[in-house]
Amino acid sequence: MGSSQDNSLFKTLEKTIRFEQFKNVRALLAISGGSDSVALFRIIDSYLQTHPIDVKHNVILAHINHQTRGQLSKQDEEFVKSLGNQFGYAVHTRKIEERFDSEDQLRNARYFELKSLAGQLGCRYLLTAHHLNDQIETILFRVFRGTGLRGLAGIPKVRVDNEYLTILRPFLSVPKSLLLKYLDEIGQGFRIDLSNDDEKFSRNFIRHQIIPLIESRFGSESLSRISKLADQARQASQWLDVEAEIILKNSTIVATKSKVELHRKNLQHVNRHLLRQLLNLIWNRQDWSLGAFNFDWWEKMAEAIQNAQSPQVMNLPGNIRFEVLTETVRIVVSD
């Protein structure tokens, strides 16, 4: 691989990762064995070899074995172990024993195991190999399902998960084709999961049919333009969060892990878009599941808060009960 391209990828890494920080804290690099995560690993390793930063011992590889592909899943795990050993990195693995019905559930289980492993090993950072195509796939999936401004923002490059762990996605602006080219030029193999080609899954259909069609019709730069729109949506959403936070602080009566109660009169004349943002903020604060929500749910709640003439009750996804009373709004997680 040419040095100019090396430097370009290194500069992309440096926009998100400050490797000097890894001198004192550990980082967990999620690696499935597929092309994306293997490329991220090899680029990070190359960066550390060519820069005088002695932090390799604090970069740990993490592989989550989904056990969905029988012997092939076992081979994925062995491939990652071998790759880590070849380049001198510690490798830790976890297995997901439960079977799930959806991609979202499996992804949530994977993140649960990664974050649990990060906590066990004292890692302050979790690195994932999401790239530009993943970003566009996520945005389009949310748009087709029905989303608001926060959903349009896509995947963040940096997300503080909790006070102990920050998730970093350094290659969100890098197209998958560039990562594949990198692997080809250095002669690095990777594992192929054929289930990623099954277009009965919506994300796979977007990945293999819609995104190539967009690129062929509007050019490869069209993906970057969509990503820039997501950046603007994220900035606008962050500004709205600040405004929503002020209203929420002045409206909250009760806030526990399973219950939030608000003064209804404080919300009845709030801008409708800001009110939807406030409700979304509550769900994020409470760490309640957002997987089954779309724009219609947020609008129904906002409409009830502002216009209901009599008490209303909604049973929401995630076993959540939403009650609009004369003077209060009550949101409760059911047992």
N, C-alpha and C positions, 0 to 999 in steps of 0.2 A: 504494500500500500504506500502511495506517495506521501512524503512528509507534509505537504500542504494540506492534504485531506486529514492526516493525523492531527495536525494543529487545529484544523477546523472543529473536529470532534472534541479535542481537548478543551478548546475555548467554550464549546457548548457545555461540557461538564462543569467548567469553572463558574458558569453563570448560576448554577444551582448548588454545587458542592464546594465547600471550603475544606480541602483535605487537611489543612493544618489543624482543624478541630478534632480530627480523628486521632491526634496524638494522645489525647486525654480521655476520649470516649470511643466506644465501639459502634460499628455500623453493621447492620445485617443486610446482605444483598440477596433478594429473592431470586432464585434461579430454577426454572422448570426443566431446563435442558433444551428448550426450543430456541429458535434463532434469535429472538429479541433479547432474552435474558443472557444468553451466551455471548452475544455481541457486547452488551453492556459490561459484562464481566471482563472480557478480553480487552476492551478499551480502557477500563479502569486499571487493569493490571499493566497495560502498556504505559499508561500515564504515570503510574507509580514507579515503573522501571526507568522512565526518562526524566523524572523530577526528583530532586533531593529531599523527599519527604518520607521519613521512615514510619509509615503507618500501616503497612501491610498486615501486621499481626493483629490489628484492630478491625480488619475487614473480614467478616465471617459470611460464608455462603449458607443459605437456608433453602432446603428443598421440601416442598409439601407434596407427599404422594397421595393423590386422590383415590387410588386403587379402583379406577373406573375402567381400566383397559387391561386388566389381568396381568399377564407376564410382561406386557409392554410397559406398564406403569413401573414394574420392578426394574426393568431395563433403563427407564428414564432415571430412576434413583441411582442406579449403579453408574450411569454415565456421568451424573453430576459429581458423585463421590470421586470418580476417577479424574475428572477435570480439575477438581479442587486439589487433589493430591499431586497432580502433574505440575501445578503452578505454586504449590506450597501454601494453600489456604485451608483453614479449618472448615469442615462441612458438618452441618447439623440437619437432621431430617425429622419430619413428623409424618404420621399417617392419619388420614381422615377415614374413620371407620364407618360413619353413617352414610347412607345413600340419600341423595337429594333429587327432587323433581325438576328443579329449574337451574339455569345458569347463575341467577342471582344468589340463590341459596348456597351453591357450591363456592361462588366467589366470596361470599360472606364467611363461610367456614374456613376458606383458605386464609383470609385476612385475620380471622380469629386466631388460627394456629401461628401465623407469622408474628402477630403482636404478642401472643403468649410466649413464644420462643424468644423474642426480643427482650421481654421482661425477665425471663429466666437467665438470659446471658448478660443482662445489664447493658443492652444496646440502646443508644439514644436516637439512632437514625435507622430507618428502614428504606432501602433503595429498591425501586421497582423499574422495570424496563419498558414502561408504556411509551409509545412513540406517537408521531403525528397521525398515523392512520387509526390508532386506537382512540385518539382524541376525537377525530371526525366521526368515527363509528359510534362513540358514546353520545355525541351531540345529536346526530341524526336519529339514533334509537330513541332518545328522549323526546325529540321533536315529534316523531311519528306516534309515540305513545301519549303525548300531551304533556307539555312541561311549561314552566314559567321561567323567569329571568335567571334564577339560581341554577336551574337545570341546563339552560342554554350556555351557562358558563363552562360546562364541561368538567374535565379533570384538572385539579390544580397542580402546579409543579411542586409546590411546597404546601403541606398541610400539617398543622400541629394537631396530632391525634389526641394527646393528653400532655400533662406536665412532664412526662418522662420520655415521650416518643414523638418524633417528627418524621413524616413520610416525605421522601424526596423522589421526584420523577424527572431526572435531568434531560431525557431525550424526547420530551413531548413535542418539540418543534422539529424533530428529525424524521423524515419519511422512512418507512420500512425498507424501501428499495435501497436506501443508502446503507442500512445495517446489513442487508443481505450481500451487498457489494463488498462491504468491508470483510465479512466472513469468507467470501469467495477469494478475495485477494490475499488473505493470510492463510488460506487453506484450512480453516477451522470447521469441523463438522458440527452437527447439532441433531437433536431428536425431532422427529416429525409426528405430530399428533393428528391423525386423519379425521378425528371427530371434529376438528376445527373447520373441516370442509363440508360438514353436514348442514345444508342450507335450510333444513326444517327449523333450525334455531335462527331467530330474527337477526341476531348480531352477525352470524355467519353469512346470512343473505346480504346484509348491508356491506359486509367486508368484501365479499366476492362478486357481487353484482352491481350494487349501487355506487360504491366508491370508484371502481374502475370506470364506470359509465360517466361519472362526473369528471374524472381526469381526462378521459378521451374527448369529451364534449367541450369542456371549458379549460383544459390544460392543467398540468401538475400544480401550478401555482394556486389553483382554486382551493386546494386543501389548506394552504397557508392563510388564504383570505378568510375561510370559515373559522380557522383557529384564532385569527385576529378579532373576528366578531365575538368569539367566546371570551377573549380577554376584555373587550369592552363591556360585555354582559357581566363579567365578574366584578369589574370596577364599579359598575352601576349598582350591582347587588350589594357590594360592601358598603357603599354610601347609604343605601336604603336600610341596611342592617343597623347602622349608627342611629338613623332616625327611628327605626322600629324599637331599638333598645331603650330609647328615652321614653317612648309611650308605654312599653312593656313594664319598665321600672315603676312608672306612676300608676299602673293599672293592676298590678299583681296583688292579690289578697293572700293566696296560698301557693307555694311551689314546693312540692315534695317529689320524690322519685316517680311516684305513680299518679300524681294529681296536680293540676294547675287550675286555679280559680282566679277570675279576673272581674274587675268592675266593668260592666257592659257599657255604661254611659260614656266611659272614657274612649270607647272604640266606635261608637255609632256614627261619628262624623269624620272619622279618619279616611283619608284617600283610600279608595278600594284596593289599589295596587299595593300601597303601603301596608294595609291590613293583611292582605295575603302573605306578604313578606314577614309580617310579625308572627303569623300563625306558623309559617315555615320555620322561623327562628326558634319558636317554642319547641317544635319537634326535634330540631337539631340540638338544642340545649338539653332536652330531656333524654337524648339518645334513643328516641323512638324510631321504629322502622319507617322508612320513606319509600320502600320498594314498590308498594302497590298504589301510591298516590300519583295523581296527575292534576292538571290545572282545574278540572271540574270539581274535584274534592275541595280544593282551597276556595274556589268561588262559592260553592254551596255553603261552606262554613261562614265565609265573609257575608254573604247575602242574609243568612239567618241572624247573624249578630246585629246587622244594621237595620233589618226590615221586619223580622218576625214579630207579629202582633200577639202571639201567645207562645207559651213554652214549647220548645222543639227538642227532639232527641234524635241523634244520628248515631248509628253503629258503624264505626269507621274501620278500615283495615288495621290489623295489628291488635285486635280486641280492645279498641279504644272507644269509649263512650263520650260523645260530644253533646252537651246540654246547654241550650240557650234559655235562660230564665228571665224574669222581668228585669232584675237588677244585676245579675251575674252571668258569667260564662264559665261552665265547669267542664274540664277535660280530664277523664279518668281512665286509667288502664285497668281493664277487667282482669280478674284472676282466671 
